[in-house]
Amino acid sequence: MKLELRRIHIKDIQLGNETTVKNGVLTVNKEELINKLKEDDRIKDVKLDVARPGEKVRIIPVKDVIELE
């Protein structure tokens, strides 16, 4: 098998019923992605939102979350 590195220009992202790239639009199946991420036993819960350039949202990195008793 030969590994090929390619670039895909993504113009938009949206949530949908399947994960595909068509005409520069990345469609992500939200439930499929959440279920895949939850396969890691260290991850308790996942919430997913889409933010596009130019939208009035603030994205901050989550470094670590610890629940105190």
N, C-alpha and C positions, 0 to 999 in steps of 0.2 A: 504494500500500500504506500502511495506517495502522498506526503503531507503538502498541501498547498495553502499558502497564506493569501487571503483576499480581503479586500475592504468593501464594505457595503455602506453606501451613503443613506442614512436614515433621516427622513424629513419630518416624520411624526411618529408618535407612539400612542397606542390606544389599547384598551382592554377589550377582549373578545372571547369567542368560544374556542378558539384554537390559537396556538403560537405559530405565527408565520411572518414572513417578510414579503410583501408584494408592492411593487411600484414605490419603493422607498418608505413604506409604512410598516413599522414593527407592531404587530398585534400580539398581545400577550394574554394567555389564558390565566387569569388571576388565581383561580382555585388550584390549577395544576402547579403553578409556581409556589403558592403557599404550602401545598402538600409536600412538594419536593424539599423546601426549606425546613419543614417540620420533621423530616426524616432524621435530622441531627438532634439527638436526645438532649443536647445542651440548650436548644431553642424551645422555649415554652410557648410563645405566642408570636404570631406574625400579622402585621397590618400593612397593607400595600396601597399606596396612592401614586398617581402619576403627576409629575410636575414638568411643565414645558418651559423652555426659555421665554422670558417676557411675562410670565404669569406672576401675579403678586403673591408669592409664597416665600417662606423662609425655610431653607433646608439646612439643618445643622447635623453634624456627625454625632452619633451616639457611640461613645467610647466604651462604656460599661454601665450596666444597670444592676444594682444590688438591692434586694429587698431586705430591710431590717426588721427584725422581730421585736 
